[in-house]
Amino acid sequence: MGYIKWLGHAAFEAEVDGKIVYFDPWITNPLSPIKLDDIVRADVILVSHGHFDHTGESIEISKKTGAPIIAVYEIAEELGRKGAKTIGMNIGGTVEIKGLQIVMVQAFHSSLWGAPAGFVVIGKETSIYHAGDTGVFYDMKLIGELYSPKIALLPIGSHFTMGPYEAAKAIELLQPEVVIPMHYGTFDVIKRDVKELIEEVKRRKLKVNVVALKPGEKYVF
């Protein structure tokens, strides 16, 4: 039995097949329910793009646990120069970490280094798509067809990413079983209500379970 725990903003801790995965671990974000000292184990760290609110404390976690940071090549090089253990890759590629398949997929955003990306983590227990910061794009349909993610972690804050209206279209394209909203509520500029997404999902008659976690809460699968 695995889980996904929301750590606020776009940061998540997940356990899949007994392996601990951190997505965009900005542990010091205003909504975070934990501190860096609370993290004692990690098997892999995924960083979607080169903005401070996504690279977060990835270097510190890597140094502390020995877990590799997987990121687009240029980000991996930058974080590696600062002492982190890194694996650089690029969009379309797959790497295997302790039995988990990590697929890097495209995202539409900006980044200080390299290109922005999303990830699909595929294990025996489930498959998780973390979209990173992105707007909706039609090739999300291709991500759904190729990798069939059961759980999608999607931004809904608007302004810097897609909002609820666009996220509902993303759900329609991806066809996941479960959606967990992220990247909203951290700052005034991205304050949105999950009810907006739920209403849009209903309007489109989509068969999906929208799970609105509070920071620190887990979705168990």
C-alpha positions, -999 to +999 in steps of 0.1 A: +000+000+000+014+034-011+005+070-006+009+105-019+013+133+007+009+170-003+036+192+012+021+224-001+027+242-034+039+216-060+058+196-034+048+160-027+062+129-009+051+096-024+057+060-015+054+037-045+065+000-043+081+009-010+103+036-025+102+072-013+099+098-040+100+136-036+085+158-063+097+195-064+106+195-027+102+232-017+100+222+020+102+257+033+071+269+013+045+288+033+020+259+034+045+232+043+035+209+072+071+196+077+106+208+082+138+196+064+148+178+096+117+156+093+131+141+061+152+111+070+148+089+039+145+094+001+151+071-028+147+096-056+141+134-060+124+148-091+128+185-100+105+197-128+123+230-136+147+256-125+127+280-103+133+283-066+099+271-056+105+238-074+143+232-069+135+240-032+156+220-008+164+192-033+202+197-028+199+194+010+177+163+007+201+147-017+231+154+005+213+141+036+198+109+021+221+101-008+191+101-032+197+113-067+180+143-081+166+136-116+161+167-137+166+180-172+203+179-180+212+216-174+194+216-141+212+184-130+245+200-140+237+232-119+226+213-088+255+188-092+279+217-090+265+225-056+272+191-042+240+171-050+240+137-065+222+141-099+210+122-129+206+145-160+181+134-186+158+150-212+122+150-224+111+117-238+137+096-219+131+070-192+154+060-163+150+032-138+155+039-101+152+010-077+125-007-099+106+025-106+104+038-142+108+076-144+096+091-176+104+128-184+076+145-204+072+180-217+057+210-200+050+245-211+066+271-188+099+288-182+131+278-164+164+293-154+182+263-168+172+239-195+136+232-204+106+227-180+093+192-177+069+169-160+073+133-148+055+100-149+065+076-122+055+040-131+056+013-104+037-019-098+013-003-073+004+027-094+015+054-119+017+091-110+020+120-134+034+152-119+028+179-145+052+205-131+043+241-139+025+241-172-004+253-192-027+227-208-014+213-241-029+188-265-001+163-262-013+155-227-035+131-246-004+114-258+010+111-222-023+095-213-022+071-242+015+061-237+018+059-199-018+057-186-011+075-153-037+066-127-030+096-106-024+131-120-010+160-099-021+191-117-016+228-111-047+249-108-035+283-095-036+301-129-014+332-135+019+311-137+002+279-147-031+266-160-062+273-138-092+252-130-108+257-165-077+245-183-070+218-157-104+202-165-094+200-201-061+184-191-081+158-172-102+151-203-070+146-223-052+125-197-081+103-185-066+096-150-086+079-123-076+104-096-065+141-097-048+159-069-047+197-074-015+216-066+003+249-071-025+270-057-031+289-025+005+295-017+004+332-025-025+357-032-018+357-069-025+319-072-054+317-047-081+295-063-109+273-050-108+236-058-146+238-062-140+256-095-122+226-108-149+202-095-176+222-111-158+223-144-152+185-142-189+180-136-198+203-166-176+182-188-190+150-173-156+135-166-153+103-146-125+112-122-120+115-085-108+150-076-089+146-042-083+180-026-056+174+000-047+197+028-010+202+034+002+171+053-027+149+042-022+116+024-040+099-004-035+062+001-037+038-029 
